[in-house]
């Protein structure tokens, strides 16, 4: 389910792993987040029976980094069990505006993204932009806050990065 090209129900065959299931679903989309969430039914519950809201707490939830899988860390390629539900959530979004080549909304694929990496997603700073005059507009406790940003500062989901013009 979620951000895969062909979501749906797939039969569990042999010793199917997470990578095989994602491949059967056509792989993840460009909007996919950085992890896959596997929900296993409660122990002793029939795999074909739906998990009721009062049973969700008894379900086992396993989070797997898609980036780790893509980089070859096969320890993340877990074996699937009958009744597993795989969900690939949509990546959270950041916004980059001002003096950048391609302003707009971009998916935040990793939690350790910096301002510099976000600017590169937007095509970099224009010749009129200043890398020393960058602001981040962030919601802090429900209020919009403007922060002066450096290129190495971390970016959080929902941040708006604004690159201002040079003075001269």
Secondary structure as UniProt FT lines:
FT   TURN            5..6
FT   HELIX           18..24
FT   TURN            25..26
FT   TURN            30..31
FT   STRAND          35..40
FT   TURN            43..44
FT   TURN            47..48
FT   HELIX           53..58
FT   STRAND          60..65
FT   HELIX           66..70
FT   TURN            71..72
FT   HELIX           74..76
FT   TURN            82..83
FT   STRAND          85..88
FT   STRAND          92..98
FT   TURN            101..102
FT   STRAND          104..108
FT   TURN            111..112
FT   HELIX           115..121
FT   TURN            122..123
FT   TURN            127..128
FT   STRAND          129..140
FT   TURN            141..142
FT   STRAND          143..149
FT   TURN            151..152
FT   TURN            157..158
FT   STRAND          160..165
//
